[in-house]
Amino acid sequence: MMDQPDVEAVFVDALQNIAEGVTDLLGFEVAAISIARGDDTLEMIAVAGSTEARDQLLGHRTPISQIEQELASAERWGALRFVPHERMSIDLDDLGWIPDLELSDDPEMWHPLDLLLAPILDERGKLRGLLSVDVPRDRRRPDPAMREQLQRYARQTRRSVLTALERAELAEQLLLADTARRIVRQVSSELSIERIIEVCQPAVTLGFNARGMWLHTFEGDDASADTIYAPTGAKHETLEAFNVLGRVAAGRLWAAQEVAVVTADAVSPAETLALDANQQELVHALMHEIRASSMLFIPLGAGNECLGTMALTRRGEHPDWSPVERQTGLEIGHDLGRALVNARTFERERMLLEELRELAGYKSRLIATISHELKNPLTSIRAHVELVEAEAESGSCAAPSLPESIPAIGRAVTRMSGLVDDLLVLAEVGDPTSVLDPGPVDLRRLLDDVLDLLRVTLDQEGLEVDLTYPAGPVWAWGEASELYRVGANLISNAVKYTPSGGTISISLGCVPDGVELIVADTGLGISPEDQDRLFQEFFRSTNPAALALPGTGLGLSIVHRIIERHGGEIRVSSALGAGAAFTVRLPSPPREPLHTVAPDSTCRPPRVVVVGPVAAASRVRRLPS
């Protein structure tokens, strides 16, 4: 890079030798060479002859636009441009140094404000530098013979300066390429994005002489899931601005295979970024917020996919980015993009492995739990069978244990049958290959059927049921048998855990794009700790009063999976000793454009034409109580 001391020193030494050749051979006391920089200025980097001129001119920058204005008004002496003092338009304060010469009325004498310049243009006609000479030893303006000699040396100087520039840029490119290669070697073996950033951040900032580095990684189309890796202490507003800027600009830059340079008052290339006024204001506010003079904005990607952005910032008076820096930045964007792809692939594989391990653990726990649940009734059956067999072997004809054993065996068989039935339902609704075949379901009628089934139990327990229904049918979209099980399990749980004389409240109504069912009771309630595990298979409450009641721990897990499979959601609100309320939301049937809705129908019409089965999206969640 031009700002790297080892590269710059060699470059400056070469130009200094050229300038000293001018003063030694051509009869001028001062010769200076300035080079075009990325901020559209000419910087004086080599001065020969006067020590005073050298001290005042080195590092001095002049806008290229001012120089071009002077060249346009100059007298053309072949490759030279002479600007007599009376034509000069540059402000005296911008000259950097004025020789202390005695003024003369002779028009052929050299005036302290005379300028003799040799523009250094490359093959494309672009101004790359400027050779200027001052203070002829005879104090006279050059005659035609001297001008011819000056032109020959100016042409030689042009070739030498352009060669030195090419060598410096090549050295700069090699240095940056080496930095990029080291970064790629370092990050290629890293398997996390955080580690990639930790490794490459010092190398990139050092190699680009940058003050700071920001990295923004995209997560698909969901901007809210993006991650911004920012310097310590970055403000929330800054991160938000970076997020917007990255999403707007990165894709366009990656498609064009370009980088952007942002300063306090300009964005380039403007035609590629195509930012509107609000976005440009956001960019400039961001620059002010992070106190950066300029920013090199680099897209990261692999193939056709843009994966994020990297921004390098500089502060100071001359924060320009050379063409080589910009090109190398784009190459590093490719390298880091591939590293991000590798890291994400590894992360997906790691998560998959964890899921497989969790699945294996779940399988082991499931087998152990089922074995335990089946062992107890089997032990009871075995004990009663052995008792009956023992009585038979003893020759007892009365078999006095039969009146007790047969009902006990029946209860054990019923318990095992219920467990097996629940396991079969759980397997069915949890099977990812089982496709939902939905249709319109009247939840009001469905709940009435559930209550009819439980009517005897409700009467025996002295439970009061409060119903809040709309006037007409309430249509949901799903499989009737599965939705029936949701209603049956929720109401049965309310009946089971509500003491005699309690109340069960059931409400049904419409919400935007769906229906809502609430089953609440005045029963035992659920602790916050139990609510966290409420929908896990075989989970039983830690409340001793609840544990004393029979159950498999599968009912709510089945409810959860059915609702998940229907694209609905369920939440629970409860406190220990204060009852529980389960709220279920399910989608309504899709609208049929030409269907006429009956006056008493609610939440979408019942008759809908659907071609093929519909798989519902999953968005089940548990809301805090």
C-alpha positions in Angstrom: 0.0 0.0 0.0 1.1 3.6 -0.5 0.9 4.2 3.2 3.1 1.2 4.1 6.4 2.6 5.2 8.6 -0.1 3.5 6.9 0.3 0.1 6.6 4.1 0.3 10.2 4.6 1.2 11.5 2.8 -1.9 9.1 4.7 -4.1 10.0 8.1 -2.6 13.7 7.4 -2.9 13.3 6.7 -6.6 11.4 9.9 -7.2 13.9 11.9 -5.1 16.7 10.7 -7.4 14.8 11.9 -10.4 14.2 15.3 -8.9 17.8 15.7 -8.0 18.8 14.8 -11.6 16.7 17.9 -12.7 18.5 20.3 -10.4 22.0 18.8 -11.2 21.6 18.8 -15.0 19.1 21.5 -16.1 20.2 24.6 -14.2 17.2 25.0 -11.8 17.7 25.4 -8.1 14.5 23.6 -7.1 12.7 20.6 -8.6 9.7 18.8 -7.1 7.6 15.8 -8.0 4.0 15.4 -6.8 1.9 12.3 -7.1 -1.9 11.9 -7.5 -3.6 10.4 -4.5 -7.0 8.7 -4.1 -8.6 11.8 -2.7 -8.1 13.8 -6.0 -5.2 15.7 -4.7 -1.5 15.9 -5.8 0.9 15.3 -2.9 4.4 16.6 -3.0 6.7 13.7 -2.1 10.1 14.6 -3.6 11.8 17.9 -3.5 15.4 18.6 -4.5 17.6 21.7 -4.2 16.5 24.1 -1.6 16.3 22.8 2.0 13.8 25.6 2.8 11.6 24.5 -0.1 11.9 20.9 0.9 10.8 21.5 4.5 7.7 23.6 3.3 6.6 21.5 0.3 7.0 17.9 1.4 3.6 16.4 2.1 1.8 19.5 0.7 -1.4 18.6 -1.2 -3.1 20.6 -3.9 -6.5 19.7 -5.4 -6.1 18.3 -8.9 -8.9 20.5 -10.0 -6.8 23.6 -9.2 -3.8 22.2 -11.1 -5.9 21.4 -14.1 -7.2 25.0 -14.0 -3.7 26.3 -14.1 -2.7 23.9 -16.9 -5.6 25.1 -19.0 -4.4 28.7 -18.8 -0.7 27.9 -19.3 1.5 28.5 -22.3 2.2 25.2 -24.1 5.9 24.5 -24.6 5.6 21.0 -26.0 5.5 18.7 -23.0 5.9 21.7 -20.7 3.3 24.1 -19.3 4.4 27.6 -18.4 2.1 29.7 -16.2 3.4 33.3 -16.0 2.6 35.0 -12.7 0.0 37.3 -14.2 -2.1 34.3 -15.2 -1.8 32.4 -12.0 -5.1 31.8 -10.2 -4.0 29.7 -7.2 -4.3 31.5 -3.9 -0.8 32.3 -2.5 -1.6 30.4 0.7 -2.1 27.2 -1.4 1.3 27.4 -3.0 3.2 25.9 -0.1 6.4 27.8 -0.8 7.4 31.0 -2.7 11.1 31.7 -3.5 12.6 34.8 -2.2 13.6 36.5 -5.4 14.2 40.1 -6.3 11.5 41.5 -8.6 12.4 42.9 -12.0 10.6 44.9 -14.7 12.4 42.8 -17.3 9.7 40.5 -18.8 12.3 37.9 -19.5 13.3 37.7 -15.8 11.9 34.9 -13.6 9.1 36.0 -11.3 8.7 34.4 -7.9 5.2 33.4 -8.8 6.0 31.9 -12.3 5.2 28.2 -12.6 6.9 25.8 -15.0 5.2 22.4 -14.9 5.5 19.0 -16.7 2.3 17.0 -16.3 2.8 13.3 -16.0 0.0 11.5 -17.8 -0.4 7.7 -18.2 -1.4 5.9 -21.4 -5.1 6.7 -20.8 -4.3 10.5 -20.4 -4.9 10.4 -16.7 -2.9 12.8 -14.6 -0.7 10.7 -12.3 1.8 13.3 -11.2 3.5 16.6 -11.8 7.1 17.7 -12.3 7.7 21.4 -11.4 10.9 23.4 -11.5 11.6 26.7 -10.0 14.3 29.4 -9.6 16.6 29.1 -12.7 20.2 29.8 -11.8 20.5 32.6 -14.3 17.1 34.0 -13.0 15.8 34.2 -16.5 12.8 32.5 -18.1 14.0 29.5 -20.3 14.9 30.3 -23.9 13.9 28.0 -26.8 17.1 25.9 -26.4 16.6 25.4 -22.7 12.9 24.6 -23.3 13.9 21.8 -25.7 16.4 20.4 -23.2 13.7 20.6 -20.5 11.2 18.8 -22.7 13.6 15.9 -23.3 14.2 15.5 -19.6 10.5 15.9 -18.9 9.7 13.0 -21.2 12.4 10.9 -19.5 11.0 11.9 -16.2 7.5 10.9 -17.2 8.7 7.4 -18.1 10.7 7.1 -14.9 7.9 8.3 -12.7 5.3 6.0 -14.3 7.7 3.1 -13.9 8.3 4.0 -10.3 4.5 4.2 -9.8 4.0 0.8 -11.4 6.7 -0.8 -9.2 5.2 0.8 -6.1 1.7 -0.4 -7.0 3.0 -3.8 -7.7 4.8 -3.9 -4.4 1.7 -2.7 -2.7 -0.4 -5.3 -4.5 2.1 -8.1 -3.5 2.0 -6.9 0.1 -1.8 -6.9 0.2 -2.0 -10.2 -1.6 0.4 -11.7 1.0 -1.8 -10.3 3.7 -4.9 -11.8 2.0 -3.2 -15.2 1.6 -2.2 -15.2 5.3 -5.8 -14.4 6.3 -7.1 -17.2 4.1 -4.6 -19.7 5.5 -5.4 -18.6 9.0 -9.2 -18.7 8.7 -9.6 -21.7 6.4 -9.1 -24.1 9.4 -11.4 -22.2 11.7 -14.9 -23.6 12.2 -16.8 -20.7 13.8 -17.6 -17.2 12.5 -16.5 -15.7 15.8 -13.1 -17.4 15.6 -12.7 -16.3 11.9 -13.3 -12.7 12.9 -10.9 -13.0 15.9 -8.1 -14.3 13.6 -8.6 -12.0 10.6 -9.4 -8.7 12.3 -5.8 -7.8 13.4 -4.3 -8.9 10.0 -6.9 -6.9 8.0 -6.7 -3.7 10.0 -2.9 -3.8 10.0 -2.6 -4.7 6.3 -5.0 -1.9 5.3 -3.8 0.6 7.9 -7.4 0.8 9.1 -8.6 2.3 12.4 -11.5 -0.2 12.8 -13.2 -3.2 11.2 -17.0 -4.0 11.1 -18.4 -7.3 9.9 -22.1 -7.9 9.1 -23.2 -11.4 8.3 -26.6 -12.1 6.7 -29.0 -14.8 7.7 -31.0 -15.6 4.6 -33.8 -13.1 4.0 -34.5 -12.4 7.6 -32.7 -9.1 8.4 -33.7 -9.4 12.1 -31.5 -12.6 12.4 -28.4 -10.8 11.0 -25.3 -10.4 13.2 -23.1 -7.4 13.3 -19.6 -7.8 14.8 -18.7 -4.3 15.9 -15.9 -2.6 17.8 -16.4 -2.6 21.5 -18.7 0.2 22.7 -20.7 0.6 19.4 -24.1 2.2 20.1 -27.4 0.5 19.2 -28.3 3.2 16.8 -25.0 2.7 14.9 -25.7 -1.0 14.6 -29.1 -0.4 13.3 -27.8 2.0 10.6 -25.1 -0.5 9.7 -27.8 -3.2 9.3 -29.8 -1.1 6.9 -26.8 0.1 5.0 -25.5 -3.5 4.6 -28.8 -4.9 3.4 -29.3 -2.1 0.8 -25.8 -1.8 -0.6 -24.1 -5.2 -0.3 -26.2 -7.1 -2.8 -25.7 -4.5 -5.5 -22.0 -4.3 -4.9 -21.6 -8.1 -5.0 -23.6 -8.3 -8.2 -21.3 -5.7 -9.8 -18.2 -7.1 -8.1 -17.3 -3.7 -6.7 -16.4 -2.1 -3.4 -17.7 1.3 -2.2 -15.8 4.2 -0.6 -17.8 6.3 1.8 -16.7 9.7 3.1 -18.4 12.3 5.2 -20.0 13.9 2.2 -19.8 11.4 -0.7 -20.5 7.8 -1.6 -18.8 6.0 -4.6 -19.8 4.4 -6.9 -23.1 6.2 -6.6 -24.5 4.6 -9.7 -24.1 1.1 -8.4 -25.4 1.8 -4.9 -28.3 3.9 -6.1 -29.1 5.1 -2.6 -32.0 7.4 -2.1 -31.8 10.6 -0.1 -32.8 9.0 3.2 -30.3 6.2 2.8 -27.5 8.7 1.9 -28.4 10.7 5.0 -28.2 7.5 7.0 -24.8 6.7 5.6 -23.4 10.1 6.4 -24.9 10.0 9.9 -23.2 6.7 10.4 -19.8 8.2 9.4 -20.3 11.0 11.9 -21.4 8.6 14.6 -18.3 6.4 14.3 -16.1 9.4 13.7 -14.6 8.0 10.5 -13.1 10.1 7.7 -13.6 7.3 5.2 -14.8 3.8 5.0 -14.0 1.0 2.5 -17.3 -1.0 2.2 -16.6 -4.6 0.9 -19.3 -7.2 0.1 -18.6 -10.8 1.3 -19.9 -13.7 -0.7 -19.4 -17.0 -2.5 -20.7 -17.8 -6.0 -23.8 -15.7 -6.7 -24.7 -15.3 -3.0 -23.9 -12.2 -1.0 -23.3 -13.4 2.6 -22.5 -10.1 4.3 -20.2 -7.0 4.4 -16.9 -5.9 5.8 -16.2 -2.2 6.5 -12.8 -0.8 7.2 -12.6 2.7 8.6 -9.9 5.4 8.7 -9.5 8.7 10.4 -7.3 11.6 9.5 -6.7 14.2 6.8 -5.8 11.8 4.0 -7.9 8.7 4.4 -7.9 7.7 0.7 -8.1 4.1 -0.5 -5.9 3.2 -3.5 -7.2 1.2 -6.4 -5.0 -1.7 -5.3 -6.5 -1.6 -1.8 -10.0 -1.6 -3.3 -9.3 -4.6 -5.6 -7.6 -6.6 -2.8 -10.5 -5.8 -0.5 -12.8 -7.4 -3.0 -10.6 -10.4 -3.2 -10.6 -10.7 0.6 -14.4 -10.5 0.4 -14.3 -13.6 -1.7 -12.0 -15.4 0.7 -13.9 -14.5 3.8 -17.2 -15.4 2.0 -15.8 -18.9 1.4 -14.7 -19.1 5.0 -18.2 -18.1 6.2 -19.7 -20.8 4.0 -17.4 -23.4 5.6 -18.1 -22.2 9.1 -21.9 -22.3 8.5 -21.7 -25.7 7.0 -19.8 -26.9 10.0 -22.3 -25.2 12.4 -25.2 -26.9 10.6 -23.4 -30.3 10.9 -22.7 -29.7 14.5 -26.3 -28.8 15.2 -27.4 -31.9 13.3 -25.1 -34.0 15.3 -26.5 -32.5 18.5 -30.0 -33.2 17.3 -29.1 -36.8 16.5 -27.6 -37.2 20.0 -30.6 -35.6 21.5 -32.8 -38.0 19.5 -30.8 -40.9 20.6 -31.2 -39.7 24.2 -34.9 -39.2 23.7 -35.2 -42.7 22.3 -33.5 -44.1 25.4 -35.6 -42.1 27.8 -38.7 -43.0 25.9 -37.9 -46.7 26.0 -37.1 -46.5 29.7 -40.3 -44.5 30.5 -42.6 -46.9 28.5 -40.9 -49.8 30.2 -41.6 -48.3 33.5 -45.2 -47.4 32.7 -45.9 -50.9 31.4 -44.0 -52.6 34.2 -46.4 -51.6 37.0 -49.6 -52.9 35.4 -47.9 -56.0 34.2 -46.6 -56.6 37.7 -50.1 -56.2 39.0 -51.5 -58.6 36.4 -48.7 -61.1 37.1 -49.3 -61.0 40.8 -53.1 -61.7 40.5 -52.5 -64.4 37.9 -50.0 -66.1 40.2 -52.5 -65.8 43.1 -55.3 -67.4 41.0 -52.9 -70.1 39.8 -51.8 -70.9 43.3 -55.4 -71.2 44.5 -56.1 -73.5 41.5 -53.1 -75.7 42.3 -54.3 -76.0 45.9 -57.5 -77.5 44.7 -59.7 -74.6 46.0 -62.8 -74.6 44.0 -64.1 -71.4 45.3 -61.0 -69.4 44.2 -61.7 -66.6 46.7 -59.3 -64.1 45.0 -61.2 -64.1 41.7 -63.6 -61.3 42.7 -60.7 -59.0 43.5 -58.2 -60.2 40.9 -60.4 -60.0 37.8 -61.2 -56.2 38.3 -57.6 -55.5 39.2 -56.4 -57.3 36.0 -59.0 -55.3 34.0 -57.8 -52.0 35.4 -54.2 -52.9 34.6 -55.2 -53.9 31.1 -57.1 -50.7 30.7 -54.1 -48.7 31.8 -51.8 -50.4 29.4 -54.3 -50.1 26.5 -54.6 -46.4 27.2 -50.9 -46.0 27.2 -50.5 -47.9 23.9 -53.3 -45.8 22.4 -51.7 -42.6 23.4 -48.3 -43.7 22.1 -49.9 -44.6 18.7 -51.6 -41.2 18.5 -48.3 -39.5 19.6 -46.4 -41.3 16.9 -49.0 -40.4 14.2 -49.2 -36.7 15.0 -45.5 -36.5 15.4 -44.5 -38.2 12.2 -43.0 -35.6 9.8 -44.0 -37.8 6.8 -47.7 -37.8 7.8 -49.3 -35.1 5.7 -52.2 -33.2 7.2 -55.4 -33.5 5.1 -57.5 -30.6 6.5 -61.0 -29.5 6.0 -63.5 -27.1 7.7 -64.4 -28.2 11.3 -67.1 -26.7 13.4 -65.5 -26.4 16.8 -68.7 -25.5 18.5 -70.3 -28.8 17.5 -67.0 -30.6 18.3 -66.9 -29.3 21.9 -70.5 -30.1 22.4 -69.7 -33.7 21.5 -66.8 -33.7 24.0 -69.0 -32.4 26.8 -71.7 -34.9 26.0 -69.1 -37.7 26.5 -68.0 -36.2 29.8 -71.5 -35.3 31.1 -71.7 -38.2 33.6 -68.3 -37.4 35.1 -69.1 -33.7 35.3 -72.3 -34.5 37.2 -70.7 -37.0 39.5 -68.0 -34.4 40.4 -70.4 -31.6 40.8 -68.5 -29.4 38.3 -70.1 -26.4 36.8 -69.3 -25.6 33.1 -69.5 -22.1 31.8 -69.8 -21.8 28.0 -69.2 -18.7 25.9 -70.0 -19.4 22.3 -71.0 -17.3 19.2 -74.5 -17.7 17.9 -73.5 -19.9 14.9 -70.9 -22.4 13.9 -67.2 -21.6 14.5 -65.2 -23.0 11.6 -61.5 -24.0 12.0 -59.3 -25.6 9.4 -57.9 -29.0 10.2 -58.6 -32.7 10.7 -61.7 -33.2 12.7 -60.4 -36.3 14.6 -57.2 -34.6 15.7 -59.0 -31.4 16.7 -61.5 -33.5 18.7 -58.6 -35.0 20.6 -57.3 -31.5 21.4 -60.7 -30.5 22.9 -61.1 -33.8 24.7 -57.7 -33.8 26.2 -57.9 -30.2 27.4 -61.4 -30.5 28.9 -60.6 -33.9 30.4 -57.5 -32.4 32.1 -59.6 -29.6 33.5 -62.1 -32.1 34.8 -59.4 -34.3 36.4 -57.5 -31.5 38.2 -60.5 -29.5 39.4 -61.9 -30.5 42.8 -65.6 -31.2 43.3 -67.7 -28.0 43.2 -65.2 -26.2 40.9 -65.9 -24.5 37.6 -64.7 -25.1 34.1 -65.0 -22.2 31.6 -64.9 -22.8 27.9 -64.9 -19.9 25.4 -64.8 -20.0 21.7 -64.6 -17.1 19.3 -63.0 -15.5 16.2 -59.7 -13.7 16.0 -58.0 -12.2 12.9 -57.3 -15.1 10.5 -58.3 -17.7 13.0 -60.3 -19.0 15.9 -59.5 -19.0 19.6 -60.5 -21.7 22.2 -59.9 -21.1 25.9 -60.3 -23.9 28.5 -59.9 -22.6 32.0 -60.5 -24.2 35.4 -60.4 -23.5 39.1 -58.3 -26.5 39.8 -54.8 -27.3 41.3 -52.9 -24.9 39.0 -49.4 -25.3 37.6 -46.1 -24.0 39.0 -43.9 -21.9 36.7 -41.2 -24.6 36.8 -43.7 -27.2 35.6 -45.0 -24.9 32.9 -41.5 -25.0 31.3 -41.8 -28.8 30.7 -45.6 -29.1 30.4 -45.6 -30.3 26.8 -42.8 -32.8 27.1 -43.7 -36.5 26.6 -44.4 -38.4 29.9 -44.0 -35.3 32.0 -46.1 -35.4 35.2 -46.5 -32.5 37.6 -44.2 -32.2 40.6 -47.3 -31.2 42.6 -48.1 -34.2 44.9 -51.8 -33.6 44.6 -51.6 -33.9 40.8 -49.3 -37.0 41.0 -51.9 -38.8 43.1 -54.2 -38.8 40.1 -53.8 -41.3 37.3 -52.3 -40.3 33.9 -49.6 -41.2 31.3 -48.1 -37.7 30.9 -48.9 -37.8 27.2 -52.1 -35.9 26.9 -50.7 -32.3 26.6 -47.8 -33.5 24.5 -50.3 -34.9 22.0 -52.3 -31.6 22.1 -49.0 -29.7 21.5 -48.1 -31.8 18.4 -51.5 -31.6 16.9 -51.7 -27.8 17.2 -48.1 -27.5 15.8 -49.1 -29.7 12.9 -52.1 -27.5 12.2 -50.1 -24.3 12.2 -51.6 -23.0 15.4 -50.3 -22.0 18.8 -51.0 -22.8 22.4 -50.2 -20.9 25.6 -50.8 -21.6 29.2 -51.5 -19.1 32.0 -51.5 -20.5 35.5 -50.3 -20.3 39.1 -50.1 -23.0 41.7 -53.4 -23.3 43.5 -55.1 -20.8 41.2 -56.3 -23.0 38.3 -55.1 -23.0 34.8 -56.2 -21.5 31.4 -55.1 -23.0 28.1 -55.5 -20.8 25.0 -55.4 -22.4 21.6 -55.5 -20.5 18.3 -56.1 -22.3 15.0 -56.4 -21.1 11.4 -59.8 -20.5 9.8 -60.7 -22.1 6.5 -59.4 -20.2 3.4 -61.9 -18.0 1.8 -63.8 -19.3 -1.3 -64.3 -16.3 -3.6 -67.6 -17.3 -5.1 -69.1 -18.9 -2.0 -72.0 -17.2 -0.3 -71.7 -17.3 3.5 -74.7 -18.4 5.4 -76.1 -15.9 7.9 -75.4 -18.0 10.9 -71.9 -19.1 10.0 -68.9 -17.7 11.8 -65.1 -17.4 11.0 -65.1 -18.3 7.3 -67.4 -20.5 5.3 -67.5 -24.3 5.6 -67.3 -25.3 2.0 -63.8 -24.9 0.5 -62.3 -26.6 -2.6 -58.7 -27.8 -2.0 -56.6 -29.7 -4.5 -54.4 -32.1 -2.6 -53.3 -32.2 1.1 -52.0 -29.1 2.8 -49.0 -29.2 5.1 -49.3 -26.5 7.8 -46.5 -24.4 9.1 -45.1 -24.8 12.6 -45.2 -21.9 15.0 -46.2 -23.4 18.4 -45.0 -21.3 21.3 -45.7 -21.1 25.0 -46.3 -17.6 26.3 -45.4 -16.5 29.8 -48.1 -16.5 32.4 
